[in-house]
Amino acid sequence: MLKVNNINVYYGAIHAIKDVSFEVNDGEIVTLIGANGAGKSTTLQTISGLLRSRTGSIEFMGKDIGSVPPDKLVAHGLAQVPEGRRVFLQMTVEENLEMGAFTQPASTIAPNMEKVYAQFPRLKERRRQVAGTLSGGEQQMLAMGRALMSNPKLLMLDEPSMGLAPILVEQIFDIIKQLHQAGTTILLVEQNAQMALSVADRGYVLETGRVTLSGPGKELLADEAVKKAYLGG
Ligand code: ATP
């Protein structure tokens, strides 16, 4: 579904992403793990067209998307839940969800919203509440629901567990598992390697802009180098 082939991304003179390649197949959860500053967000922003690679290619559903503008990618089936959620704080839950459907025909909004509410009953209870008054976990659910309103083929999640209490992290990962079981393909960027690798079919480890290891999630969880660097022993 997604093939990232040999990308190199720079911020001015800083070479942030170095010869990175990976792929996400239909129906998989794939995770990119790595420490602060390893290049995880830069990689996601390059896929979603906010940054550009100087080399290589990015293919999505068989099409080179390397020069497609970000707003067009949503219509192609690529949705991103950004780091820090970025929900529209002054708008209600329902209005935020409607914003996620801006590329969709009007007739799909109501049925999609019902699907999102079935996945996130908490959002349904709070549909008229202003998003700025939701808890961090609820805002994360709203950001995920908003992305799902565009009927994505691939859902990219940037650090969904960031800043959440452990119990909420568990809930968010349960939802990720449910979305996967319902057939959504997911690219998950996480600093919480333990949680990410335990739900992922496959994972890639990023270190200072390079992929240094890859394999099935369970294998990486058991890998001695991964344990030492990312799993606290
Ligand atoms: P984090 O979890 O902290 O967000 P990350 O793995 O997502 O980390 P990136 O944010 O992709 O890492 O950063 C990769 C590298 O690029 C880092 O060295 C970072 O300092 C640098 N970088 C990121 N954004 C910019 C920017 N706007 N200008 C210059 N350098 C940047």
Boltz pocket constraint, residues with backbone or C-beta under 6 A from the ligand:
constraints:
  - pocket:
      binder: B
      contacts: [[A, 11], [A, 14], [A, 16], [A, 34], [A, 35], [A, 36], [A, 37], [A, 38], [A, 39], [A, 40], [A, 41], [A, 42], [A, 43], [A, 191]]
      max_distance: 6.0
